[in-house]
């Protein structure tokens, strides 16, 4: 077993890759992510303006959690719609690409340059400029204070 396999089994998706999406919406998935995503996986709107690519099993876990939300909760219904309404099954072509439909491209503002980010159980797909703004806005000192307030240590 090589290091990539060990890391993948231990924590899932990690790393960051810069790619481009073509005019037809085709996007290369990095080889490191392909095996963990599987030949068929789910692409959906994520949080913070990105898309989530998730193995089918991980998306199933998310759906099961969403099903536990009470139907009389406006926030629960909105969250369920957010993740499920635009979800699409993806398959890799022979070049390791997926087709990102127009609705999902628009939702994440994907036009040319994109960043794929491994985040444990999912791959986040960001417009490069949005990713850079997101990264610049992070205040690690503030996050550390919030975690300490909740007695969470890392």
Backbone as CSV, one residue per row, in Angstrom:
resi,resn,N_x,N_y,N_z,CA_x,CA_y,CA_z,C_x,C_y,C_z
1,UNK,0.852,-1.173,0.000,0.000,0.000,0.000,0.901,1.241,0.000
2,UNK,0.652,2.182,-0.930,1.487,3.381,-0.985,0.910,4.473,-0.087
3,UNK,1.658,5.567,0.071,1.265,6.641,0.976,-0.087,7.235,0.611
4,UNK,-0.366,7.427,-0.677,-1.657,7.978,-1.091,-2.815,7.101,-0.634
5,UNK,-2.659,5.788,-0.745,-3.713,4.871,-0.311,-3.905,4.933,1.196
6,UNK,-2.811,4.997,1.935,-2.895,5.068,3.402,-3.592,6.350,3.824
7,UNK,-3.177,7.487,3.252,-3.796,8.772,3.590,-5.265,8.759,3.197
8,UNK,-5.579,8.270,2.004,-6.953,8.231,1.535,-7.852,7.419,2.449
9,UNK,-7.374,6.295,2.924,-8.162,5.463,3.816,-8.296,6.087,5.197
10,UNK,-7.271,6.815,5.630,-7.284,7.384,6.967,-8.165,8.623,7.065
11,UNK,-8.034,9.542,6.114,-8.750,10.812,6.253,-9.526,11.217,5.017
12,UNK,-9.402,10.522,3.942,-10.169,10.865,2.752,-9.465,11.862,1.860
13,UNK,-10.241,12.795,1.337,-9.743,13.748,0.353,-8.913,14.841,1.026
14,UNK,-7.739,15.102,0.472,-6.901,16.208,0.911,-6.250,16.833,-0.320
15,UNK,-5.669,18.004,-0.135,-4.921,18.652,-1.205,-5.746,19.668,-1.963
16,UNK,-5.044,20.410,-2.810,-5.648,21.471,-3.598,-5.060,21.430,-5.004
17,UNK,-5.905,21.551,-6.011,-5.480,21.485,-7.404,-6.131,22.607,-8.203
18,UNK,-5.355,23.260,-9.035,-5.861,24.290,-9.937,-6.083,23.669,-11.307
19,UNK,-7.275,23.908,-11.869,-7.622,23.409,-13.194,-8.450,24.455,-13.913
20,UNK,-8.840,24.132,-15.130,-9.760,24.991,-15.869,-10.976,24.171,-16.259
21,UNK,-12.072,24.879,-16.420,-13.301,24.259,-16.912,-13.512,24.819,-18.314
22,UNK,-13.806,23.959,-19.271,-13.932,24.449,-20.641,-15.337,25.008,-20.900
23,UNK,-15.536,25.563,-22.071,-16.795,26.218,-22.419,-17.982,25.260,-22.371
24,UNK,-17.730,23.967,-22.556,-18.802,22.972,-22.499,-19.092,22.504,-21.078
25,UNK,-18.277,22.954,-20.113,-18.487,22.564,-18.728,-17.720,21.326,-18.312
26,UNK,-16.722,20.930,-19.100,-15.942,19.739,-18.762,-14.789,20.134,-17.830
27,UNK,-14.612,19.335,-16.801,-13.600,19.595,-15.786,-12.835,18.318,-15.480
28,UNK,-11.513,18.408,-15.513,-10.673,17.252,-15.155,-10.676,17.076,-13.643
29,UNK,-10.922,15.863,-13.209,-10.829,15.518,-11.793,-9.420,14.970,-11.561
30,UNK,-8.679,15.515,-10.599,-7.325,15.026,-10.342,-7.311,13.520,-10.079
31,UNK,-6.289,12.865,-10.589,-6.176,11.410,-10.449,-6.274,10.974,-8.995
32,UNK,-5.711,11.757,-8.090,-5.720,11.407,-6.665,-7.152,11.278,-6.135
33,UNK,-8.083,12.033,-6.694,-9.466,12.008,-6.216,-10.328,10.957,-6.918
34,UNK,-9.941,10.548,-8.110,-10.816,9.691,-8.928,-11.172,8.375,-8.253
35,UNK,-10.184,7.680,-7.703,-10.466,6.386,-7.087,-11.405,6.525,-5.898
36,UNK,-11.197,7.573,-5.097,-12.037,7.749,-3.905,-13.454,8.189,-4.268
37,UNK,-13.608,8.957,-5.351,-14.947,9.352,-5.783,-15.702,8.180,-6.402
38,UNK,-14.981,7.309,-7.077,-15.614,6.195,-7.764,-16.000,6.590,-9.178
39,UNK,-16.436,5.627,-9.955,-16.766,5.911,-11.356,-18.042,6.733,-11.478
40,UNK,-18.937,6.640,-10.491,-20.144,7.460,-10.430,-20.210,8.102,-9.051
41,UNK,-20.458,9.402,-9.039,-20.555,10.123,-7.773,-21.551,11.255,-7.937
42,UNK,-21.749,12.036,-6.890,-22.764,13.088,-6.911,-22.092,14.452,-6.852
43,UNK,-22.588,15.364,-7.668,-22.155,16.751,-7.671,-23.364,17.587,-7.281
44,UNK,-23.194,18.476,-6.310,-24.307,19.293,-5.844,-23.813,20.646,-5.373
45,UNK,-24.749,21.561,-5.155,-24.384,22.840,-4.574,-23.838,22.589,-3.178
46,UNK,-22.745,23.269,-2.864,-22.152,23.139,-1.542,-22.484,24.349,-0.694
47,UNK,-21.592,24.651,0.201,-21.739,25.808,1.079,-20.709,26.861,0.668
48,UNK,-20.953,28.094,1.039,-20.007,29.195,0.819,-19.757,29.497,-0.658
49,UNK,-20.629,29.033,-1.549,-20.491,29.366,-2.961,-19.677,28.390,-3.787
50,UNK,-19.475,27.178,-3.290,-18.741,26.176,-4.060,-19.677,25.012,-4.387
51,UNK,-19.154,24.029,-5.109,-19.869,22.778,-5.353,-19.228,21.690,-4.518
52,UNK,-19.997,20.671,-4.174,-19.483,19.483,-3.500,-19.526,18.312,-4.472
53,UNK,-18.425,17.607,-4.620,-18.396,16.319,-5.311,-18.222,15.278,-4.213
54,UNK,-19.150,14.334,-4.154,-19.151,13.356,-3.060,-19.345,11.942,-3.600
55,UNK,-18.595,10.994,-3.039,-18.892,9.599,-3.390,-20.357,9.312,-3.067
56,UNK,-20.942,8.402,-3.801,-22.365,8.093,-3.613,-22.690,7.755,-2.165
57,UNK,-21.826,7.014,-1.502,-22.069,6.634,-0.106,-22.086,7.834,0.830
58,UNK,-21.212,8.790,0.594,-21.184,10.001,1.419,-22.424,10.861,1.171
59,UNK,-22.850,10.955,-0.089,-24.060,11.714,-0.385,-25.264,11.023,0.259
60,UNK,-25.286,9.704,0.260,-26.377,8.963,0.913,-26.425,9.278,2.404
61,UNK,-25.257,9.371,3.045,-25.228,9.744,4.470,-25.819,11.126,4.681
62,UNK,-25.458,12.066,3.809,-25.997,13.421,3.905,-27.513,13.403,3.748
63,UNK,-28.009,12.682,2.779,-29.452,12.606,2.553,-30.161,12.013,3.765
64,UNK,-29.583,10.971,4.362,-30.188,10.374,5.562,-30.263,11.402,6.693
65,UNK,-29.218,12.212,6.855,-29.236,13.260,7.883,-30.297,14.311,7.563
66,UNK,-30.416,14.685,6.289,-31.426,15.666,5.897,-32.840,15.133,6.144
67,UNK,-33.029,13.829,5.957,-34.339,13.224,6.172,-34.750,13.257,7.644
68,UNK,-33.774,13.407,8.531,-34.063,13.477,9.965,-34.532,14.862,10.386
69,UNK,-34.347,15.866,9.524,-34.789,17.210,9.860,-36.307,17.264,9.829
70,UNK,-36.900,17.971,10.781,-38.374,18.023,10.802,-38.921,18.766,9.589
71,UNK,-39.972,18.238,9.026,-40.607,18.827,7.853,-41.193,20.202,8.159
72,UNK,-41.542,20.449,9.420,-42.120,21.745,9.778,-41.047,22.798,10.069
73,UNK,-39.784,22.483,9.815,-38.692,23.431,9.996,-38.376,24.099,8.665
74,UNK,-38.581,25.415,8.597,-38.307,26.151,7.359,-36.837,26.009,6.977
75,UNK,-35.937,26.112,7.959,-34.508,25.968,7.690,-34.178,24.559,7.187
76,UNK,-34.821,23.561,7.771,-34.595,22.183,7.343,-35.025,21.954,5.908
77,UNK,-36.182,22.495,5.549,-36.667,22.362,4.171,-35.734,23.084,3.205
78,UNK,-35.274,24.272,3.594,-34.373,25.039,2.727,-33.051,24.306,2.532
79,UNK,-32.509,23.743,3.599,-31.249,23.016,3.498,-31.402,21.774,2.631
80,UNK,-32.508,21.072,2.795,-32.765,19.881,1.988,-32.863,20.244,0.510
81,UNK,-33.586,21.306,0.209,-33.699,21.753,-1.189,-32.330,22.142,-1.749
82,UNK,-31.551,22.856,-0.937,-30.239,23.323,-1.385,-29.381,22.159,-1.879
83,UNK,-29.310,21.099,-1.096,-28.441,19.984,-1.450,-29.056,19.033,-2.468
84,UNK,-30.363,18.885,-2.463,-30.982,17.851,-3.303,-31.491,18.340,-4.653
85,UNK,-31.985,19.570,-4.730,-32.631,20.032,-5.966,-31.681,20.032,-7.157
86,UNK,-30.455,20.462,-6.952,-29.528,20.544,-8.079,-28.542,19.394,-8.167
87,UNK,-28.710,18.401,-7.320,-27.763,17.286,-7.309,-27.797,16.537,-8.642
88,UNK,-26.621,16.160,-9.103,-26.517,15.445,-10.379,-25.526,14.298,-10.254
89,UNK,-25.878,13.176,-10.864,-24.958,12.045,-10.911,-23.886,12.364,-11.942
90,UNK,-22.644,12.115,-11.590,-21.528,12.367,-12.502,-20.798,11.071,-12.803
91,UNK,-20.309,10.985,-14.009,-19.467,9.874,-14.429,-18.214,10.444,-15.071
92,UNK,-17.098,9.815,-14.798,-15.840,10.225,-15.412,-15.774,9.716,-16.843
93,UNK,-15.317,10.574,-17.762,-15.082,10.087,-19.117,-13.681,9.465,-19.185
94,UNK,-13.261,9.044,-20.353,-11.972,8.357,-20.499,-10.778,9.252,-20.187
95,UNK,-10.971,10.572,-20.230,-9.895,11.511,-19.909,-9.932,11.948,-18.445
96,UNK,-10.821,11.348,-17.644,-10.925,11.704,-16.235,-11.671,13.000,-15.995
97,UNK,-12.575,13.357,-16.917,-13.332,14.601,-16.806,-14.778,14.309,-16.427
98,UNK,-15.413,15.334,-15.862,-16.852,15.303,-15.638,-17.469,16.467,-16.393
99,UNK,-18.769,16.374,-16.616,-19.519,17.464,-17.217,-20.302,18.136,-16.095
100,UNK,-19.988,19.409,-15.838,-20.701,20.189,-14.830,-21.814,20.928,-15.561
101,UNK,-23.063,20.635,-15.200,-24.178,21.246,-15.933,-24.225,22.760,-15.701
102,UNK,-24.941,23.447,-16.578,-24.984,24.912,-16.566,-25.509,25.468,-15.248
103,UNK,-26.504,24.810,-14.655,-27.080,25.301,-13.403,-26.051,25.265,-12.278
104,UNK,-25.299,24.187,-12.185,-24.289,24.088,-11.133,-23.126,25.039,-11.400
105,UNK,-22.736,25.185,-12.665,-21.676,26.153,-12.996,-22.096,27.553,-12.564
106,UNK,-23.342,27.918,-12.848,-23.837,29.244,-12.478,-23.903,29.402,-10.960
107,UNK,-24.350,28.359,-10.263,-24.475,28.430,-8.801,-23.135,28.726,-8.135
108,UNK,-22.044,28.194,-8.688,-20.714,28.388,-8.104,-19.895,29.440,-8.846
109,UNK,-20.469,30.045,-9.868,-19.753,31.068,-10.627,-18.544,30.532,-11.368
110,UNK,-18.621,29.276,-11.811,-17.494,28.654,-12.509,-17.477,29.094,-13.966
111,UNK,-16.389,29.732,-14.370,-16.264,30.170,-15.754,-15.026,29.614,-16.427
112,UNK,-13.873,29.757,-15.838,-12.633,29.282,-16.472,-11.712,28.614,-15.444
113,UNK,-11.128,29.412,-14.567,-10.177,28.874,-13.600,-10.902,28.388,-12.350
114,UNK,-10.613,27.149,-11.964,-11.243,26.564,-10.788,-10.189,25.956,-9.871
115,UNK,-10.587,25.782,-8.631,-9.740,25.133,-7.640,-10.530,23.969,-7.067
116,UNK,-9.926,22.790,-7.046,-10.530,21.616,-6.430,-9.808,21.383,-5.111
117,UNK,-10.581,21.280,-4.036,-10.020,21.199,-2.697,-10.549,19.933,-2.016
118,UNK,-9.646,19.078,-1.568,-10.034,17.882,-0.840,-10.325,18.216,0.609
119,UNK,-11.556,17.906,1.055,-11.973,18.215,2.421,-12.582,16.961,3.049
120,UNK,-11.731,16.015,3.379,-12.057,14.767,4.051,-13.062,13.897,3.296
121,UNK,-14.377,14.187,3.382,-15.365,13.298,2.759,-15.903,13.830,1.439
122,UNK,-15.326,14.944,0.948,-15.825,15.548,-0.279,-14.714,16.329,-0.968
123,UNK,-14.974,16.656,-2.225,-14.117,17.566,-2.971,-14.940,18.827,-3.203
124,UNK,-14.390,19.968,-2.815,-15.058,21.228,-3.078,-14.507,21.794,-4.385
125,UNK,-15.393,22.317,-5.220,-15.006,22.903,-6.503,-15.370,24.382,-6.449
126,UNK,-14.333,25.221,-6.539,-14.470,26.660,-6.371,-14.048,27.408,-7.634
127,UNK,-14.691,28.533,-7.892,-14.146,29.512,-8.812,-12.852,30.012,-8.156
128,UNK,-11.775,30.133,-8.924,-10.473,30.470,-8.342,-10.513,31.786,-7.566
129,UNK,-11.134,32.807,-8.132,-11.194,34.101,-7.450,-11.995,34.008,-6.152
130,UNK,-13.107,33.281,-6.167,-13.910,33.105,-4.960,-13.121,32.344,-3.896
131,UNK,-12.349,31.325,-4.310,-11.521,30.569,-3.370,-10.501,31.493,-2.705
132,UNK,-9.845,32.318,-3.506,-8.828,33.222,-2.959,-9.444,34.217,-1.981
133,UNK,-10.617,34.753,-2.302,-11.306,35.670,-1.377,-11.688,34.951,-0.093
134,UNK,-12.169,33.732,-0.226,-12.533,32.940,0.948,-11.311,32.722,1.842
135,UNK,-10.200,32.353,1.247,-8.979,32.104,2.015,-8.480,33.377,2.705
136,UNK,-8.572,34.516,2.020,-8.135,35.788,2.604,-9.011,36.210,3.779
137,UNK,-10.266,35.799,3.766,-11.203,36.237,4.796,-11.102,35.426,6.089
138,UNK,-10.365,34.350,6.073,-10.278,33.487,7.253,-9.379,34.129,8.308
139,UNK,-9.908,34.233,9.514,-9.162,34.760,10.660,-8.955,33.600,11.633
140,UNK,-7.792,32.971,11.557,-7.533,31.786,12.380,-7.561,32.103,13.876
141,UNK,-7.160,33.318,14.273,-7.224,33.687,15.692,-8.673,33.697,16.175
142,UNK,-9.567,34.237,15.357,-10.981,34.269,15.720,-11.550,32.846,15.794
143,UNK,-11.187,32.023,14.839,-11.665,30.632,14.846,-11.170,29.924,16.102
144,UNK,-9.914,30.136,16.447,-9.348,29.517,17.653,-10.120,29.959,18.900
145,UNK,-10.471,31.255,18.988,-11.240,31.755,20.136,-12.613,31.076,20.197
146,UNK,-13.279,30.943,19.055,-14.591,30.291,19.029,-14.486,28.834,19.485
147,UNK,-13.449,28.153,19.036,-13.269,26.761,19.447,-12.995,26.656,20.940
148,UNK,-12.156,27.545,21.464,-11.859,27.546,22.899,-13.123,27.791,23.709
149,UNK,-13.998,28.702,23.241,-15.250,28.993,23.929,-16.131,27.735,24.033
150,UNK,-15.984,26.863,23.074,-16.767,25.615,23.049,-15.987,24.424,23.607
151,UNK,-14.844,24.708,24.193,-13.970,23.674,24.764,-13.566,22.629,23.736
152,UNK,-13.303,23.084,22.519,-12.834,22.205,21.447,-11.363,22.485,21.241
153,UNK,-10.540,21.453,21.356,-9.116,21.640,21.127,-8.666,20.812,19.938
154,UNK,-7.734,21.382,19.218,-7.206,20.682,18.045,-5.731,20.460,18.236
